[in-house]
């Protein structure tokens, strides 16, 4: 399992940043932020309660998705039908697929009803999963995800200058989508990886890049099937010695690379609607759950700024006797 080491120079030399970090990580709420909202982290995905047409279920938050999507299995299981829109071509890890879209769907999230103007139909497994909440949802607020304690909250942009306190080098994805994080894969090789809460592994990089790092010949790999909402294929999995971003060093991160001869859409130059990875030369892969799980992550999807705080699981408050 991966492990995080914090080299706390940034926190020691920046008292304001430290105070801000502690405020975010410990306090239940502050001006401009919602109360903490419980979520479920299942197989690396963050689920929250949702309701469609009066039917309760759950939806997961996916910073790597440039669209919001609805589960076709949910629609079929409940016998629901909505107005159809124009179909779109969606790109998965290994192939593309033409998918239906639906319009004006009444969804209740966080106690508020939202009429989604367009949702793409995807296969999200169990009918109890209703939606993928992607770019259209995430652009509304700054989001803070406390992975160790399975909770999140929403923060208004006028209440915090995330750019001023950002402690990790990130930038807005020029192709749209989740911010890009600069990571060091070894002492000589840096790469921009897209931060993706919908990716259950650690990092995904191009096979060619892994070869240049001498990782393929050095570490024993395991081939495993990978199934997504659009396409399926095979990846090779292994643990690299470490990666670093900002003041944080992750030991033994989980790495996925395409199997030899496998063509992955992640690393092609075009980025149509629904793609996870920006064009070649911008992003070299994905930063996923095996790394993010150690942190309280604050992300402004719209501006591309982020803040990472090494989180820990807080003990629950004892129940008061009645």
N, C-alpha and C positions, 0 to 999 in steps of 0.2 A: 504494500500500500504506500502511496506517496506521502511525504511528510514535508511540512513547511518550516523553513528556518528564516527568522526575521533578523536582518542586520539593521538595527534600529537607528542608524545615523539620521535618517530623515525625521524621526520622531523626537530624537534628543535635541537636534539643532533647531527644530521648529516647534516651539511651545504651543503656538496657536493651533497648529495642525494637530498636535497631540491632544489638546483639549477638545477640539472638534471631533477627533476620532473617538475619544472616550464618550462624548456626548451621544454620538450616533450609535455606538455599540452597546451602551448601557441604559440610557434613559428610555422610558416607554413612549415618550412623545415630546416634541418641542414645537415652538411657533413655526407654522408653515409645513408641518409634517402630520400625517395621519397617525393614529394609534397603530401598534404592531398588529398585523393580520396573520393568523396562523395559516400555514400552507403545509402540504405534504410533499416530501421529497421521495419519489419512488423511482428506483433504478436511474437515479441522477436527474430526473425531470421534476420540475416544480409545479405542483398542481394546486389550484384554488377552486373553491365552490363556484358553480355557475348554474344558471337555469335558463332553459329555452322552451318557450311556449308552455310554461307552467311545469315543466319536467326538470327535476333536479339532477345534477351530475357534477362533473368536474372538468376543468380545462387546464392546459399547461401553458406556461409562459416560455416563449421561444425567441430569444433575441436574434437567433440566426435566421428567422423567417421574415421575409420581406412582405408577406401577406398574412391576413387572418384567414383561418380555414375552419371548416366544419367537417365532422366525422360522418362519412357516408354510411357507416355501419349503424351509427346512432339514428340517422334519418330513417333507414330501412327498418330498424328494430321498433321504432315508435310510430311508423307509418306516417311520417310527416312529409309535407311537400310545401315548397315556397316558390315564389316567382323566380324563374331562371333568368340569368344574365348571359352575356357572351362568354363562351368557353375560352380558356387560356392554356398556353403551353407551360407546364411546370417542369423544372429541372431538378432531378434528384441526384444522388451521389453517382449513380452509374448509368442512368438513362433519362430520357424525357418522356412526358406523357401529357396528352390533351385532357383537361379536366373541366367539368361543369362549374359554373358559379351560380350563387343564389343571392337574391336581393331582399332587402327590408326584413331582416330576421330579428324578432324581438328577443334580446338576451339580457338577463339580469346578472350583473357582476358587482360585488361589493355593495349590494343593496340598491343599486341604481340600474334602471332599465336603459339599455342602449339599443337603438335600431341600427344594426350593421347594414350599411348600404351594399356591401359585397362580401361574400364569403366563398372561398374556393373549396370544392368538395375533395377531401383526401381520405385515405384509409388510415385511421388512427387506432386500430385495434379494437379493444373492448368497447361495446356500445355505451358504456358508462362515461367514456371520455367524449366530451361534446366538441370542444374547440381547441385550436392552436391560437394563442394570442400573440401576434407578432408586431411588426412595425407600426401599423395603424393604431394599436393600443399603447405601445411603449413610448411613442412620441409625445403623449399627453403630459407626462410628468417626469421628474427624476425618480427613479426607482431604487430602493435599497433592499438587497436580498441578504438576509442573515442565514447562511447555509447551516452552520452548526446548530442553530436553534429552530430551524424550519419555520421561518417567519419572514415577512416583508412589510414594507410601508412605502407610501407615496409622499413625495416632497415637492413643494412648489418651487419653480425656478427663481422666484424673487426672494426666497428665504435663505439661499446659500449660493455662494460663488464657487461652484465645483471646479472651475478652471483654476482658481487661485490655490486650492488645497489638494489638487490632484497629485498623487504620489507615485504614479506609474505613467510611463510615456505611452500615450494613446493618441489616436487621431480619428477624425471622422472618415468613415468609409466613403471614398469618392464615388463608388458604384451604388451607394445606398446600403442600408443594413447596419448591423451591429458595429460598434467601434472596433478599431484595430489596435492590438496591444503589441508593443515591441518587446520581444523576448530574446535572450541569449541562449542558444542551443549548445554552444561550447565557447571557449575563450576567443575564437576567431569568427564565429558565425552568428549573426543576428537575423531575425526574421519577424515580419509583421503577421500576427495571427488574429483571426477574427474571434472575439469573445462570444461564445455560443452556449446559452443555457439549455439549448435543445440537443446538445451533443453529450451523450452519456459517457464517452471515453475521456481520455486525458487530452492529448493533442493529436491532430491529424496533420501529416506533412506529406509532401510529394516523395515518391520512392527515389527519384534522382537526388533530392536533397539529403535523404537518409543515407544514400550511398556515398555522397561526398563527405558525410560526417563519419563514415566507416562504421555506422551502427548496424547495418544489415549483416556484415560478416563477423561482427564482434559479439552480438547478443542473440541468444536463442529466441526464435520467433514461433508463435503459434498462429495457425491459420484459422479464422473463425468467420462464420456467416454474419453479415450485417444487413438488417432489414429496416428500411425507412418508410416514410409515408408515401413515397413515390416509386422508389426502386430498391432492389436488393443486389447484393454482391458479396465478395469476400475481401477480407482485410488480413494483413499480418499484424500481430500484436506482440509487443515486448516492452520491457521497462528500460528506459535510458538512465544514465547516471544522475542527471540533474538538468534543470533549466532555471533561468533567473529572469525576473522582470522587476524593475525598480529595486527596492531593497530586499526583495524576497527571493529566496532560493528554494526550489522544490526538489526534494530528493526522490529518486526513483519514480518519475512521472510515467504514466501509461502512455504508450505511443502506438498509433495506428498508421499503417502505410498501405497503399494498394498492393495486392499480390502481383507478382511478375506477369506482365502482359495484360493486366486489368486496366481498362480505360475508365478513368474517373472524370466526371463532369466538373468536379470541384476545381480542377486545375486547367480547364480550358479557358480561352481568352474572353469569350462572350459571357454576359451575365443577364439572361432573360428574367422575366418576372418569376419570383419564387426561388432564385438561386441563393445558396448559402455563401458562396465564395466569390469575392470580387475578382477582377481580371488579373491575369498573370503579371507579375511585376508590382502589384499592389499588396496582395495577401498571399502568403505562402502556406496557409493552412488554417486550422481551427484550434482554439483554446477552450476546452470543455470541462465537464464536471469533476474529473479526477484532480484537477488543479483548483477549480473554483470552490470546491467543498470546504476548503480550509478557511474561507474568508467571509467577512461582511463586505459585500460588493455594492458600491453605489455607482449608478450609471445614468448618464444623461444621453439617451439614445440620439437625441436631436443634434447635440453639439459634438458628441464624440468624446466627452470628458468622463473619467472614472476615478474612483478612489477605492483602495483596497485596505482593509483592516484585518489583521490576523485574529479571527474570531475564536471563541471557545464556548462550550455548552454551559449555560448558566443553570444552576439548580432551580427547580420550580418552587414557587412560593407555597408553603404549607397551606392546606385547606383550613379555613376557619370553622371551628365547631359551631353548630347551630344550637 
